[in-house]
Amino acid sequence: MSHTITINGQVHEADVNGEMPLLWYLRDTLELTGTKYGCGMGLCGTCTVHLDGSAVRSCVTSVAEADGKQVTTIEGLSEDGSHPLQIAWLENNVPQCGYCQPGQIMAAADFLQENPAPSAEDIDNAMRGNICRCGTYKRIRKAVADAAVKMQEA
């Protein structure tokens, strides 16, 4: 069965088993490798993408669930890395190994759409489900807070 999914603004006909995790369709079929595989159970947040504007774990979201919907990956957040979160990530030297960062940024982007003026506690609570093996949580919190300010000013 064919599934129609709009990914980063481009319509794709996914002629794959609908039970295939969206993560594997993105990475293996479309070669959009910015979204990473972490745990495969939706627990770590490494594979976070937006589905119709809301953060989801692509390792446990099927292609069938994405049928007829809009998917945004880290590649689609901004074409040139100019999203305020991406800038704040670099300014705050957030990445260490960098593996979890696409999922962290996508989770933060969804969070800031819903809470444009978060407190430090709000940020910690929102980002709690995204694991960073390197422990850059303080830098992540600062980058999200900085991006929130930049987004309000824009």
C-alpha positions in Angstrom: 0.0 0.0 0.0 1.2 3.5 -0.8 1.4 6.2 1.8 1.6 9.9 1.0 3.7 11.9 3.4 4.9 15.5 3.1 8.4 15.6 4.5 10.1 19.0 4.9 7.7 20.5 2.4 8.1 17.8 -0.2 5.4 15.2 -1.0 6.6 11.6 -1.0 4.8 8.5 -2.0 6.0 5.8 0.4 5.6 2.4 -1.2 6.6 0.5 2.0 4.9 -1.6 4.6 2.8 0.8 6.7 4.1 -0.8 9.9 7.7 0.4 9.0 8.9 2.9 11.6 8.9 6.4 10.2 12.6 6.7 11.4 13.7 3.9 9.0 11.7 5.4 6.1 13.4 8.8 6.7 16.9 7.4 7.1 17.1 4.4 4.8 14.7 5.3 2.0 15.0 9.1 1.9 18.6 9.3 3.3 17.6 12.0 5.7 20.1 11.0 8.3 19.9 13.9 10.7 17.2 12.0 12.7 19.1 9.5 14.8 18.3 6.0 16.1 18.7 5.8 19.9 16.7 3.2 21.8 14.1 2.0 19.3 11.4 2.2 22.0 10.5 5.9 22.1 12.2 6.5 25.4 15.3 8.6 24.7 14.1 11.2 22.3 17.0 11.0 19.8 14.6 10.3 16.9 12.2 13.2 17.6 10.6 14.8 14.6 7.4 16.9 14.2 4.3 15.3 12.9 1.7 17.9 11.9 3.7 20.3 14.2 3.9 18.2 17.3 7.0 16.3 18.5 6.8 12.5 18.1 9.3 9.7 18.4 9.9 8.5 14.9 11.1 5.1 16.0 7.7 4.2 17.3 5.6 6.2 14.8 4.7 4.1 11.8 4.7 5.2 8.2 0.9 4.5 8.2 0.5 6.9 11.1 2.3 9.6 9.1 0.1 9.0 6.0 -1.5 12.2 4.8 0.5 14.3 7.3 3.3 16.8 7.5 6.7 15.7 8.9 9.5 18.0 9.7 12.9 16.7 10.5 16.0 18.5 11.7 16.9 19.1 8.0 13.6 20.9 7.5 13.7 23.1 10.6 15.7 25.6 8.6 17.6 25.2 5.4 20.7 27.1 6.5 20.8 26.4 10.3 19.4 29.8 11.1 16.6 28.7 13.4 17.0 30.5 16.7 17.5 27.1 18.5 20.2 26.0 16.1 22.0 29.3 16.6 21.6 29.2 20.4 22.9 25.6 20.4 26.1 26.7 18.7 26.4 29.9 20.8 26.1 27.8 24.0 28.4 25.0 22.8 25.7 22.5 23.6 26.9 19.6 21.4 29.5 17.4 22.9 29.2 14.1 21.0 26.2 15.6 19.2 24.3 12.4 18.7 21.1 13.4 20.6 21.1 17.0 19.5 18.7 16.8 16.5 16.1 15.2 18.7 16.8 17.7 21.5 16.4 20.6 19.1 13.2 19.2 17.6 11.7 18.6 21.1 12.7 22.2 22.1 11.1 23.7 18.9 7.8 22.0 19.7 8.0 23.1 23.3 8.7 26.7 22.5 5.7 26.8 20.1 3.5 26.0 23.1 5.4 28.0 25.8 7.3 30.9 24.2 8.4 32.4 27.6 9.4 29.4 29.7 11.0 29.3 33.1 14.1 27.2 33.8 11.8 24.7 35.5 9.5 24.6 32.5 12.4 23.9 30.2 13.7 21.1 32.5 10.3 19.5 32.6 9.7 19.8 28.8 13.2 18.4 28.0 13.2 15.7 30.6 12.2 13.0 28.1 15.3 13.6 25.9 18.4 11.9 27.1 21.9 13.3 26.6 24.6 10.7 27.2 27.2 13.5 27.6 25.1 15.3 30.2 24.9 18.7 28.6 21.6 19.5 30.3 22.7 22.9 31.7 23.8 24.1 28.3 20.6 22.7 26.7 18.5 24.6 29.3 20.5 27.8 28.6 20.2 27.4 24.8 16.4 26.8 25.0 16.1 29.9 27.2 18.2 32.0 24.8 16.3 30.8 21.8 13.0 31.7 23.5 14.2 35.3 24.0 15.4 35.5 20.4 12.1 34.1 19.1 10.1 36.7 21.2 12.2 39.5 19.9 11.7 38.5 16.2 
